[in-house]
Amino acid sequence: MQGLRWVSSIGTLAVATAAGATNSVVWQAVPGTPPPAGAPGAPSGPVQGAPDPRWDVLRKLLRASQFGAAEQVARALVKDRPDDLRAAFYLGLVLHKEKRHGEALPLLERAAAADDAAFPESPHAPHYLGWCRYSLGDLAGARAAFTEHANAFPNYDDTHFALGLIAYEEDRLPEAEASFRRALELLGEQQGAAKERAKNLARLGDVMLREDRLAEAELCYRRAVELFEQHGEAWSKLARVLDRLGRSEDAAEARARQAAIRARSEGEGTR
């Protein structure tokens, strides 16, 4: 899955972990923090007048890619707050991250239709809806959601990357190029953005390759693998470009790098 980077910070109140077949959540609270509804020793519903710490738990679990536990927390929130659009949004996001896009779609559509003031993450719900629709192959629907988000937040690089992907798949190459270049401009030289820059450069290289701009494509792919050496697809595309440029030895070297990455990935998957 592309993108899906968090827009705001995540709390560190507590950690929740899955409790096996009981389908409950074990709560490990920071001293002085009340347990959420449903935890051992907790009230049966949210504590009236107190902030619900489960929001922070849920965001922390998502950050840690602990989607099974995150789903349990999200479902508990939906059960306690059936009309809460924020709860619906988070359950939809968790299901999307679990690649259960069909289940996520109505929840994210409901959240994205809310007023911007409905809940803190509401203005960014169209971004996540866009990725869900894209994953389901609904390019037109994804484009509409990402365009809405880009109009509201014109400086969010991942939305421009998404619009570039859609334009490329729809063979609107000048628009794809413009979107990838805009994302790269927004990313700039910011610390920690090397992998994001690499994926945009690789996709920009795809545009150049489709347009037979081989020298520019080579430059894009080389810059991508310099930033993120493990980008196997970029090495593969670079080899293709080098073949077309008649540089067979360089192409073979690029393919060897891509094969080594694939072998290492397969080896890690069997451990």
N, C-alpha and C positions, 0 to 999 in steps of 0.2 A: 504494500500500500504506500502511495505517495503522500508526502506531506504530513498533515494532521499534527502540526506542532502546536503546543499550548500557547495561548495568547497572554495569559496572566500567570502569576506565581501560584505555587501550590502550598497549602498549609502542612504543618508537621505535627499536628495534635496527637496522632496515634497511628497504629498500624493494625489492619484487620487481615486475618488469614482464613482460608477456607477450612471448614471443620468436617471434611470428608462427607460420608453418606448422610449425615444428619441435615445437610443443606442449611446449616446455620452459620453464623459468623462468630468467631472467637474474637473478643475485644481485648486489646492490650492498651489500656489507657495511660496517658500521662497522669501522674499523681495530681489529683484535684479536678480531673476532667470527668464529667458524668458519662456513663456508658449510654450508647444509643438505644432506642426502643428495640426490644427483641433480644438484647444481650442478657446473659445470665445476671439476675439481680436487678435488671432495669425495669422501669415501668413498661406497660404494654404499648404505649404510644409515645409520641414526642413529648418532651417535658415542656409544659406551657411556659412561655415567656423566656425560655432559654435558647440560645443558638444551638442548632442541631449539628453536632460535631461530625456527623456522618458525611457531610459534604466534603470536608477536608480529607477524611479517610478515603472516600471514593476517588478524589483527584490524585491522592498519593498512590493508590493501587493502579490507576490508569498510567501514571508516570512510570511505575515499575513494571508495566505490562502484565500485571496479575489480573487478567481479565475475568477468570472464573470467580475469584473473590469479589472483584468489582461488580460483576453482575448480581451477586447476592445482595450486596449493599444497595445497588440501584433498585432492585426489585423490592427490597424492604422499604425504601423511600417511596416508591410508587404505590405500594400497598397502604402506607400510612398517609400518603398525600395524593390521592387519585386524581385530583384536579390541578396538581402542581406541574406547570409546564417545564420547570427546571428538572424535576425528577424524570419526566418523559424524555427530555433532551439527553440526560446522562444515560438512561437505559438504552436509548437509541444509539448513542455513541459507543457504548460498550458492545452492543450487539454488532455494530458495524466493524469495530476493531476485531471481533471474533469471526469476521467474514460471514456473518449471518445477515446479509444486506437486505434481503426481503423482509425480515422481521424488523430491522432497524428503520426501514424507509418511512412507514406511517408515523412513527414516533418523531423522527427528525423533521418530517414535513409539518407535523403539528407544531413543533417547537419553532421552526423557521417562519411560520405564519404569525407568530406572536409579535406583539408590539416590542420595540427595542427596549422599553423599560420593564418588560414583564419579568425578567430575571437577569442576573449579571452577565451571563454568557449569551443572551438572546441576540445581540447584534451580530455575533459570529456564527449563529446556527446555520445560515445559508451556506457558509463555507463547508461545513461538515456534511450538510445535505448534498452539496455538489459532489463531494467525493463518493458518497453512497450511491447517488445516481450514476456516476461515472463507472463505478464498480459493477453496476447492473446493466451497463451498456446503453444507458439513456443519455446520449451525448447532448441532445437538445435540452433536456431537463437539467443536466449538469451545467451546461453553458449558461442557462438562465440563472441558476443559483449562484454560480461563481461571478457572473456579471453583476448581480445585485450586491454581492459582497465587495467586489472591486470598486463599485460606485461609492459605497459607504467607507471603504478603507483602501484608498488607491495606493497605499505604500506597503501593502502586505505581499511579500514576494511569493509565497506559496500559492496564492490565488492566481497570480500572473503565470506561474509555472503551469497550473492546472489548465488555464485558458489556452496556453501554448500547446499542451498535449491534445486538447480537443480540436484546436485549429489544425494541428498536424494530421490527426486522424480523419478530419473532414477535408483534407487536401487544400486547406487555405494557408499556403506556405508563407506568404508575406506577413499574415497576422500571427502565425506561429513564431516566426523569427522575431517579430516585434515584442511578443509576450515574453519569450525567453530572454531577450536582451534587457527588457525592463526588469525582470526578476534579478538578473545578474547585476544590474545597476543598483537595485535596492540592497542586494546582499553586500555589494562592494567588497571591501577587504576586512569585514568585521570578523573578529576572533571567533573561532568555533564554527564558522560557516563553510568550511572547506568542502564537506560532503554535499551540502546543498548547492554550492557553486558548481561542483563536479557534475551533478545530475542535470543541471541546466545546460552546462556546456556540452554534455553528451547529447542531449536532445537538440540543441542548436546544431550540433554536428549532423544529426539525422536530417535536419532541414537542408543543410548544405549538400549532403550526399544525394538526397532525392533530386536536388536541382543541378547535380553534376558540378558543383563548385568544390572540386576535390581538394585543392590546396587549402581552402578555408575549413573544409571538413576535417582534414588531417590535423590542422592546428587546434580545432576544438577538442577532438578526441585526445590529443596529446596533453593539452592543458587539463582535461578531465582526469586522466590517469596520474598526472603529476600531483593533483590535489587529493585524489583518492585512489591509491594504487590498486585497491581490491575491486575496482569497477570492471568486472569481467566483460560486461556487454560492450563497454567502451573499447576495451582491447580487441574484441572480436570485430567491431565496426572499423577500428583503425586498420586491422589486417585487411579487411575488404577494400578500403580506400587505397592502401599501399599496393595491393594486387593490381588494382585498376591503373595505378601510376607506374606499373612495371617494376616495382621494387620488391621482388619476390623474397629476398633474404630478410628484409625488414618486416615483411608480412609474416614470414615464418616465425620470427622472433616474437611478434605481437601475439600470434596464435599460441605460442608456447607459454607466454605469460597468462593468457586466458585459460589455458588447459590446467596450469598449475593452480590457479585460483579455484577452478571447478573441482579439481581433485582434493584440494584442502577442505573445501566446503563439504564435499561428500564424505570425507573422512571424519570431520567433526560431527556430521549427522548420524554416524553409526556408533558414536561413543555412548 
